[in-house]
């Protein structure tokens, strides 16, 4: 009984967190929409602002909620209706086969170790503005970041982890449904070689005063 109550309390806390951050998954009937891109503003400026504002809540959801936090970030097929064309949705259905992640996935334990972390910086690769009618099948103009290295900071410690298939929506950042579960979210690492490499299309470098991962 005590275990069930504890789990219920955790579920209520996670739901409250998601709602407070504006990152709770929308009901399937509502769907979601891509972030608008004003013609007068360079896309790089919009993407940088969206990552600056959106990656902190993503860190909090993953470190507080683990697997359930990830579930709330991942776009469902129903949420993509009206955003992807019918043919693209049909192709996407095939990627769900074999993509179910197990309860023993160690990534979520690693993420929970870093509760209370703040965003320290990020490195984005493959930033693309996809136009309607393109080969990807979008029917609305959409920004996709193929990979973003997120740097988290807690006290004097720092870690990094890759996120893949990040889509900019009007209610925050989301994980695209076509990205395999095993690749969508990396386990945080204190000694991450890609921090030293720092090969980015768009970036917000971490503060030089912070101790590097593994230091």
Secondary structure, 3 states (H helix, E strand, C coil): CHHHHHHHHHHHHHHHHHHHHCCCCCCCCCCCCECCCCCCCCHHHHHHHHHHHHHHHHHHHHHHHCHHHHHHHECCHHHHECCECHHHHHHHHHCCCCCCCCCCCCHHHHHHCCCCCEEEEEEEEEEEEECCCCCCCECCCEEEEEEEEEEEEECCEEEEEEEEEEEEECCEEEECCCCCHHHHECCCECCCHHHHHCCCCEEECCCCCCCCCCC
